[in-house]
Amino acid sequence: MKDGAYVKAYLSACLMDGAERYVKNVRTKMEALAVDDLVLPVTINETEYENSYVCSPYTHYITYAKEELRMLRMLRMPMLEWILERVLKGLGWLLKTSRVNQIAILNNWLLSTNLYHDLSPEQILALTQFCTHEFPQHVIAFRSVSAKLHPAMYEGMRKAGYLMVPSRCIYLFHPDWPALGGWRVRNTLKRDQRMLENSGYRIVPHEELHEALVGRIIDLYNALYLDKYSHQNPQFTHDFIRLALKKRTLTLLGLEKDGQLDGILGYFERNGVMTTPLFGYDTTLPKEAGLYRMLSSLLVQEARKKELLLHQSAGVGAFKADRGAVGEVEHTAVYVRHLPLSRRIVWRVLSWILLRFGVPLIQKYQL
Protein backbone atom coordinates (compact mmCIF):
# COMPACT_ATOMS: atom_id res chain seq x y z
CA MET A 1 0.00 0.00 0.00
CA LYS A 2 1.39 3.40 -1.01
CA ASP A 3 2.01 5.82 1.89
CA GLY A 4 1.06 3.00 4.25
CA ALA A 5 2.54 4.58 7.38
CA TYR A 6 0.92 7.95 6.65
CA VAL A 7 -2.47 6.39 5.93
CA LYS A 8 -2.30 4.25 9.06
CA ALA A 9 -1.31 7.16 11.31
CA TYR A 10 -3.48 10.00 10.03
CA LEU A 11 -6.47 8.40 8.36
CA SER A 12 -6.91 5.75 11.02
CA ALA A 13 -6.95 8.45 13.71
CA CYS A 14 -9.61 10.47 11.89
CA LEU A 15 -11.74 7.37 11.29
CA MET A 16 -11.51 6.19 14.89
CA ASP A 17 -11.79 9.51 16.72
CA GLY A 18 -13.76 11.62 14.26
CA ALA A 19 -12.40 14.40 12.08
CA GLU A 20 -13.53 17.15 14.45
CA ARG A 21 -11.01 16.02 17.06
CA TYR A 22 -8.20 17.04 14.69
CA VAL A 23 -9.77 19.87 12.64
CA LYS A 24 -12.12 21.83 14.87
CA ASN A 25 -14.27 23.48 12.19
CA VAL A 26 -14.98 20.34 10.16
CA ARG A 27 -18.26 18.44 10.37
CA THR A 28 -18.23 15.42 8.10
CA LYS A 29 -18.64 11.68 7.88
CA MET A 30 -15.31 10.17 6.93
CA GLU A 31 -14.72 6.81 5.26
CA ALA A 32 -11.92 5.13 3.32
CA LEU A 33 -11.93 3.70 -0.20
CA ALA A 34 -9.35 1.28 -1.60
CA VAL A 35 -8.44 1.00 -5.26
CA ASP A 36 -5.52 -1.30 -6.13
CA ASP A 37 -2.66 -0.26 -3.80
CA LEU A 38 -4.16 3.13 -2.87
CA VAL A 39 -6.33 3.99 0.11
CA LEU A 40 -8.22 7.27 -0.23
CA PRO A 41 -10.19 9.10 2.45
CA VAL A 42 -13.65 10.24 1.41
CA THR A 43 -15.68 12.89 3.24
CA ILE A 44 -19.47 12.76 2.95
CA ASN A 45 -21.63 15.79 3.64
CA GLU A 46 -25.25 16.86 3.29
CA THR A 47 -25.49 20.59 4.15
CA GLU A 48 -23.09 21.83 6.89
CA TYR A 49 -22.85 25.35 5.46
CA GLU A 50 -20.67 26.51 8.37
CA ASN A 51 -17.99 23.94 7.56
CA SER A 52 -14.41 24.75 6.64
CA TYR A 53 -13.97 25.00 2.88
CA VAL A 54 -12.08 21.67 2.87
CA CYS A 55 -15.47 19.94 3.08
CA SER A 56 -17.86 22.67 1.93
CA PRO A 57 -18.04 24.02 -1.64
CA TYR A 58 -20.46 26.67 -0.36
CA THR A 59 -17.86 27.95 2.09
CA HIS A 60 -15.16 27.86 -0.57
CA TYR A 61 -17.05 29.66 -3.32
CA ILE A 62 -19.31 31.96 -1.29
CA THR A 63 -18.31 32.52 2.35
CA TYR A 64 -14.56 32.65 1.69
CA ALA A 65 -15.07 34.69 -1.48
CA LYS A 66 -17.06 37.31 0.45
CA GLU A 67 -14.14 37.66 2.85
CA GLU A 68 -11.74 38.04 -0.06
CA LEU A 69 -13.68 41.10 -1.22
CA ARG A 70 -11.78 43.08 1.39
CA MET A 71 -8.82 42.87 -0.99
CA LEU A 72 -10.80 45.01 -3.44
CA ARG A 73 -11.46 47.46 -0.63
CA MET A 74 -7.73 47.76 -0.13
CA LEU A 75 -7.34 48.31 -3.88
CA ARG A 76 -10.00 51.04 -3.71
CA MET A 77 -12.40 49.48 -6.19
CA PRO A 78 -15.80 50.09 -4.50
CA MET A 79 -17.91 49.64 -7.63
CA LEU A 80 -16.45 46.22 -8.44
CA GLU A 81 -16.81 45.22 -4.79
CA TRP A 82 -20.47 46.31 -4.82
CA ILE A 83 -21.17 44.28 -7.98
CA LEU A 84 -19.42 41.16 -6.70
CA GLU A 85 -21.23 41.31 -3.35
CA ARG A 86 -24.54 41.06 -5.18
CA VAL A 87 -23.31 38.36 -7.54
CA LEU A 88 -22.15 36.27 -4.58
CA LYS A 89 -25.45 36.78 -2.77
CA GLY A 90 -27.43 35.50 -5.75
CA LEU A 91 -24.99 32.70 -6.44
CA GLY A 92 -25.09 31.64 -2.80
CA TRP A 93 -28.86 31.29 -2.93
CA LEU A 94 -28.55 29.27 -6.15
CA LEU A 95 -25.92 26.93 -4.68
CA LYS A 96 -27.97 26.24 -1.56
CA THR A 97 -31.07 25.61 -3.65
CA SER A 98 -29.15 23.05 -5.72
CA ARG A 99 -27.81 21.30 -2.59
CA VAL A 100 -24.19 22.04 -3.50
CA ASN A 101 -22.94 20.72 -0.15
CA GLN A 102 -24.48 17.29 -0.67
CA ILE A 103 -21.12 16.01 -1.77
CA ALA A 104 -18.64 13.15 -1.41
CA ILE A 105 -15.03 14.34 -1.80
CA LEU A 106 -12.42 11.69 -2.58
CA ASN A 107 -8.79 11.88 -1.45
CA ASN A 108 -9.84 14.58 1.02
CA TRP A 109 -7.26 14.78 3.82
CA LEU A 110 -8.94 17.84 5.44
CA LEU A 111 -5.97 20.02 4.47
CA SER A 112 -5.75 23.13 2.30
CA THR A 113 -4.03 21.09 -0.41
CA ASN A 114 -4.58 17.42 -1.26
CA LEU A 115 -1.65 15.71 -2.96
CA TYR A 116 -2.13 12.75 -5.30
CA HIS A 117 -0.61 9.61 -6.61
CA ASP A 118 -1.54 9.59 -10.29
CA LEU A 119 -4.87 7.85 -10.77
CA SER A 120 -5.21 5.90 -14.01
CA PRO A 121 -8.32 6.26 -16.22
CA GLU A 122 -9.38 2.78 -15.10
CA GLN A 123 -9.07 3.70 -11.42
CA ILE A 124 -11.01 6.94 -11.96
CA LEU A 125 -13.83 5.05 -13.67
CA ALA A 126 -13.91 2.39 -10.96
CA LEU A 127 -14.04 4.99 -8.17
CA THR A 128 -16.73 6.99 -9.99
CA GLN A 129 -18.95 3.97 -10.62
CA PHE A 130 -18.64 2.83 -7.02
CA CYS A 131 -19.37 6.27 -5.56
CA THR A 132 -22.38 7.02 -7.77
CA HIS A 133 -23.81 3.71 -6.61
CA GLU A 134 -23.03 4.29 -2.93
CA PHE A 135 -23.89 8.01 -2.92
CA PRO A 136 -26.51 8.40 -5.67
CA GLN A 137 -27.72 11.80 -4.37
CA HIS A 138 -24.26 13.29 -3.89
CA VAL A 139 -21.92 15.24 -6.11
CA ILE A 140 -18.70 13.20 -6.50
CA ALA A 141 -15.60 15.38 -6.34
CA PHE A 142 -11.82 15.61 -6.12
CA ARG A 143 -10.25 18.80 -4.72
CA SER A 144 -6.80 20.20 -5.64
CA VAL A 145 -6.67 18.91 -9.22
CA SER A 146 -3.98 20.53 -11.38
CA ALA A 147 -3.29 19.99 -15.07
CA LYS A 148 0.37 20.91 -14.61
CA LEU A 149 0.97 18.51 -11.71
CA HIS A 150 -1.06 15.57 -13.00
CA PRO A 151 -1.77 15.96 -16.73
CA ALA A 152 -2.74 12.34 -17.34
CA MET A 153 -5.03 12.20 -14.30
CA TYR A 154 -6.55 15.56 -15.25
CA GLU A 155 -7.37 14.31 -18.76
CA GLY A 156 -8.62 11.00 -17.38
CA MET A 157 -11.11 12.82 -15.18
CA ARG A 158 -12.27 15.00 -18.05
CA LYS A 159 -12.81 11.97 -20.28
CA ALA A 160 -14.72 10.24 -17.48
CA GLY A 161 -17.17 13.15 -17.46
CA TYR A 162 -15.84 15.30 -14.65
CA LEU A 163 -16.39 19.05 -14.88
CA MET A 164 -13.28 21.05 -13.98
CA VAL A 165 -14.41 23.93 -11.78
CA PRO A 166 -11.68 26.50 -10.98
CA SER A 167 -11.04 26.71 -7.25
CA ARG A 168 -7.98 28.95 -6.81
CA CYS A 169 -4.70 30.10 -8.33
CA ILE A 170 -1.77 28.23 -6.84
CA TYR A 171 2.00 28.63 -7.19
CA LEU A 172 4.44 25.84 -7.96
CA PHE A 173 8.20 25.95 -7.44
CA HIS A 174 10.85 23.48 -8.53
CA PRO A 175 14.50 23.77 -7.40
CA ASP A 176 15.64 23.79 -11.05
CA TRP A 177 13.37 26.65 -12.15
CA PRO A 178 15.33 29.63 -10.69
CA ALA A 179 18.14 28.76 -13.12
CA LEU A 180 15.65 29.48 -15.90
CA GLY A 181 14.27 32.62 -14.25
CA GLY A 182 17.39 34.75 -14.54
CA TRP A 183 19.62 36.51 -12.07
CA ARG A 184 16.81 38.49 -10.42
CA VAL A 185 15.09 35.33 -9.16
CA ARG A 186 18.37 33.75 -8.06
CA ASN A 187 19.43 36.96 -6.32
CA THR A 188 16.13 37.25 -4.45
CA LEU A 189 16.39 33.67 -3.21
CA LYS A 190 19.98 34.25 -2.10
CA ARG A 191 18.99 37.42 -0.20
CA ASP A 192 16.24 35.49 1.62
CA GLN A 193 18.74 32.78 2.53
CA ARG A 194 21.28 35.30 3.81
CA MET A 195 18.58 36.97 5.86
CA LEU A 196 17.83 33.67 7.56
CA GLU A 197 21.51 32.87 8.12
CA ASN A 198 22.20 36.31 9.67
CA SER A 199 18.97 36.64 11.64
CA GLY A 200 20.10 34.99 14.85
CA TYR A 201 17.28 32.46 14.51
CA ARG A 202 18.01 28.79 15.01
CA ILE A 203 16.28 26.20 12.84
CA VAL A 204 14.55 23.75 15.16
CA PRO A 205 14.23 20.26 13.61
CA HIS A 206 11.16 18.07 14.06
CA GLU A 207 12.90 15.90 16.66
CA GLU A 208 13.44 18.85 19.01
CA LEU A 209 9.84 20.09 18.93
CA HIS A 210 7.97 18.67 21.90
CA GLU A 211 4.64 18.53 23.73
CA ALA A 212 5.21 21.77 25.64
CA LEU A 213 5.32 23.68 22.33
CA VAL A 214 1.98 22.42 20.98
CA GLY A 215 0.05 25.46 22.21
CA ARG A 216 2.64 27.87 20.77
CA ILE A 217 2.54 26.08 17.39
CA ILE A 218 -1.25 26.40 17.29
CA ASP A 219 -1.03 30.10 18.21
CA LEU A 220 1.50 30.82 15.43
CA TYR A 221 -0.64 29.06 12.80
CA ASN A 222 -3.83 30.75 14.01
CA ALA A 223 -2.23 34.20 14.01
CA LEU A 224 -1.56 33.94 10.28
CA TYR A 225 -4.12 31.61 8.74
CA LEU A 226 -7.13 32.37 10.92
CA ASP A 227 -6.70 35.87 12.33
CA LYS A 228 -4.98 37.47 9.34
CA TYR A 229 -6.63 35.50 6.54
CA SER A 230 -9.84 33.60 7.33
CA HIS A 231 -11.46 31.46 10.00
CA GLN A 232 -12.73 29.30 7.13
CA ASN A 233 -9.24 27.80 6.91
CA PRO A 234 -8.78 24.48 8.74
CA GLN A 235 -8.63 25.07 12.49
CA PHE A 236 -6.14 22.51 13.71
CA THR A 237 -6.44 21.25 17.26
CA HIS A 238 -3.81 20.35 19.84
CA ASP A 239 -4.42 16.68 19.02
CA PHE A 240 -3.61 17.36 15.36
CA ILE A 241 -0.22 18.82 16.32
CA ARG A 242 0.44 16.01 18.82
CA LEU A 243 -0.27 13.46 16.09
CA ALA A 244 2.12 15.28 13.73
CA LEU A 245 4.85 15.33 16.38
CA LYS A 246 4.42 11.69 17.36
CA LYS A 247 3.64 10.02 14.01
CA ARG A 248 5.24 12.58 11.67
CA THR A 249 2.05 13.04 9.68
CA LEU A 250 3.69 16.41 9.01
CA THR A 251 7.40 17.17 9.16
CA LEU A 252 7.68 20.23 11.39
CA LEU A 253 10.43 22.85 11.38
CA GLY A 254 10.62 25.90 13.64
CA LEU A 255 12.51 29.16 13.99
CA GLU A 256 13.67 29.96 17.53
CA LYS A 257 15.48 32.91 19.06
CA ASP A 258 16.30 33.51 22.73
CA GLY A 259 14.38 30.38 23.70
CA GLN A 260 11.18 31.55 21.96
CA LEU A 261 9.57 29.77 19.01
CA ASP A 262 8.55 32.55 16.56
CA GLY A 263 7.91 30.61 13.35
CA ILE A 264 6.64 27.17 12.35
CA LEU A 265 6.01 25.20 9.19
CA GLY A 266 4.77 21.67 8.62
CA TYR A 267 4.95 19.86 5.29
CA PHE A 268 4.24 16.46 3.82
CA GLU A 269 5.20 14.92 0.51
CA ARG A 270 3.66 12.57 -1.99
CA ASN A 271 4.66 11.42 -5.47
CA GLY A 272 7.51 13.92 -5.83
CA VAL A 273 5.54 16.92 -4.54
CA MET A 274 5.60 18.62 -1.15
CA THR A 275 3.17 21.14 0.35
CA THR A 276 2.83 23.05 3.61
CA PRO A 277 -0.63 22.98 5.22
CA LEU A 278 0.85 24.28 8.50
CA PHE A 279 2.61 27.65 8.33
CA GLY A 280 2.67 30.49 10.82
CA TYR A 281 4.68 33.06 12.70
CA ASP A 282 4.40 35.68 15.43
CA THR A 283 2.53 38.47 13.66
CA THR A 284 3.06 40.85 16.58
CA LEU A 285 6.75 41.14 15.67
CA PRO A 286 7.74 43.93 13.25
CA LYS A 287 7.38 43.16 9.56
CA GLU A 288 11.07 44.02 9.21
CA ALA A 289 11.87 40.87 11.19
CA GLY A 290 11.16 39.03 7.92
CA LEU A 291 9.73 35.87 9.44
CA TYR A 292 7.56 35.11 6.41
CA ARG A 293 10.59 35.50 4.11
CA MET A 294 12.75 33.31 6.31
CA LEU A 295 10.17 30.54 6.63
CA SER A 296 9.66 30.62 2.86
CA SER A 297 13.42 30.38 2.37
CA LEU A 298 13.58 27.43 4.75
CA LEU A 299 10.86 25.70 2.74
CA VAL A 300 12.74 26.28 -0.52
CA GLN A 301 15.86 24.80 1.07
CA GLU A 302 13.90 21.68 2.05
CA ALA A 303 12.55 21.32 -1.50
CA ARG A 304 16.08 21.60 -2.88
CA LYS A 305 17.49 19.11 -0.40
CA LYS A 306 14.81 16.56 -1.20
CA GLU A 307 14.65 17.44 -4.93
CA LEU A 308 10.88 17.86 -4.74
CA LEU A 309 8.46 20.15 -6.51
CA LEU A 310 7.02 22.59 -3.96
CA HIS A 311 3.28 23.29 -4.03
CA GLN A 312 3.08 26.75 -2.45
CA SER A 313 -0.72 26.91 -2.29
CA ALA A 314 -2.50 30.21 -3.01
CA GLY A 315 -2.00 33.83 -1.98
CA VAL A 316 0.79 36.46 -2.04
CA GLY A 317 1.33 35.68 -5.71
CA ALA A 318 3.72 38.56 -6.41
CA PHE A 319 6.02 37.44 -3.58
CA LYS A 320 6.12 33.85 -4.86
CA ALA A 321 6.50 34.80 -8.53
CA ASP A 322 9.49 37.00 -7.66
CA ARG A 323 11.13 33.88 -6.26
CA GLY A 324 10.61 31.67 -9.30
CA ALA A 325 7.20 30.14 -8.63
CA VAL A 326 4.84 29.58 -11.55
CA GLY A 327 1.11 30.27 -11.31
CA GLU A 328 -1.41 27.57 -12.10
CA VAL A 329 -5.20 27.33 -11.89
CA GLU A 330 -6.26 24.55 -9.56
CA HIS A 331 -9.65 22.87 -9.95
CA THR A 332 -12.27 20.91 -8.12
CA ALA A 333 -13.24 18.03 -10.41
CA VAL A 334 -16.96 17.32 -10.00
CA TYR A 335 -19.03 14.46 -11.38
CA VAL A 336 -22.74 15.27 -11.63
CA ARG A 337 -23.99 13.23 -14.60
CA HIS A 338 -26.05 10.99 -12.30
CA LEU A 339 -27.88 13.97 -10.76
CA PRO A 340 -30.99 15.86 -11.94
CA LEU A 341 -30.52 18.62 -14.54
CA SER A 342 -31.29 21.35 -12.00
CA ARG A 343 -28.29 20.28 -9.92
CA ARG A 344 -25.98 19.72 -12.88
CA ILE A 345 -26.56 23.10 -14.48
CA VAL A 346 -25.61 25.05 -11.33
CA TRP A 347 -22.09 23.62 -11.45
CA ARG A 348 -21.77 24.63 -15.11
CA VAL A 349 -22.93 28.16 -14.28
CA LEU A 350 -20.44 28.33 -11.40
CA SER A 351 -17.61 27.10 -13.64
CA TRP A 352 -18.45 29.69 -16.33
CA ILE A 353 -18.54 32.57 -13.84
CA LEU A 354 -15.21 31.58 -12.34
CA LEU A 355 -13.51 31.13 -15.72
CA ARG A 356 -14.93 34.36 -17.12
CA PHE A 357 -14.50 36.62 -14.11
CA GLY A 358 -13.00 34.98 -11.01
CA VAL A 359 -9.72 33.60 -12.37
CA PRO A 360 -8.83 36.71 -14.46
CA LEU A 361 -9.46 38.95 -11.43
CA ILE A 362 -7.20 36.87 -9.17
CA GLN A 363 -4.49 36.63 -11.84
CA LYS A 364 -4.59 40.35 -12.58
CA TYR A 365 -4.07 41.40 -8.99
CA GLN A 366 -2.06 38.27 -7.96
CA LEU A 367 -4.32 37.80 -4.93
C-alpha positions, 0 to 999 in steps of 0.5 A: 500500500502506497504511503502505508505509514501515513495512511495508518497514522493519520487516516486511522486516527480520523476514522476512529476519533472523528475528524472534528477532534483534529480539525475543529471546524470540520463536520463530516462523515469520513470513510476510506476507499481502496483501489488497487494499492491506494487507500483514499479518504472520502468525506461525505456531507449533506449541508453543513454550510458553516464547515471549513472549505475543505469539506464545503463548496459553499464555504469555498465559493461563497463565504470565503469569497465574500471575505476576499472582497476586502482585498478590493477594498484595499485596492480602492475598487468600491464599484467592483466590490459592490457588484461582486457582493450582489453576484455572490449573494445571488450565487449563494442562494442558487448553490444552496437551492441546488444542494451544493454541499451534498457532496462526497469528496475523494482523497480529502485529507482535510488540508488546504491542499490534497496531494495525489498519486496519479490515478489511471483512467481505469481507477477513476472510472472504478471509483466513480462507478462505485461512488455514484452507486453508494452516494446516488444523491451526492456530487462526486468530487476531487479537490486540488486537481492541477493539469500541470501537476497531473496531466494524465489524471486531469485528462482521465477525469475530463474523459470520465465526465468530470467538470473542472471547476476552478477553485484557486490560483496556486504557485508551484516551485521546482529547485531547477526553475530559478536557473531558468528565471534569470539573475533576479530570481536567483538573487532574491532567493539568495537574499532570503537565505542570507537573511535567515543565516544572519537573523540569529534564529536557530532552525529547530528540527522536528525531533526537538519540537515537543509537547510543551510547544503544541500550544505555541505552534497552534497560536503561530498558525492561528495568528496567520491563517485564521486571524490574518486570513480567514477562520474558514481555513482548517482550524487545527487542534492540539491533538492534530499537532500532537499526532504530527509530532508523534507520528510525523504526519507532518514534518515540522520545522521551527525558527527559535530565538532567545528560547522563543519559538517565533515561526513554524512550518509543517509539510508532507510529501507525496509522489515527488511533490511537497506542500505546507498545510501548516505555516505560521509566525508571530505576527506581533513582531515587526514586519522588518523581522522578515519571518515570512521570508525566512520561513519561505526560504527554509521551505525552498531549502527543504525542497532543494534538499529533497529534490521535490516540486514545492506546491506553495498553495495560493496567496501572495502571488507577487512574492512567490512569482518573484522567487521563481514560482509559476502560477497555475489554476487549480480545480475541483473536479466534480461528477454530476452526470447521475444527478438531476438537470437542476443540480448539474446546471448550477455547477456549469454556471459556477464554472463559467462565472469563475472562468470568465471573471474569477480567475482573471481577477485573481491573476490580474491582482495576484491575490 
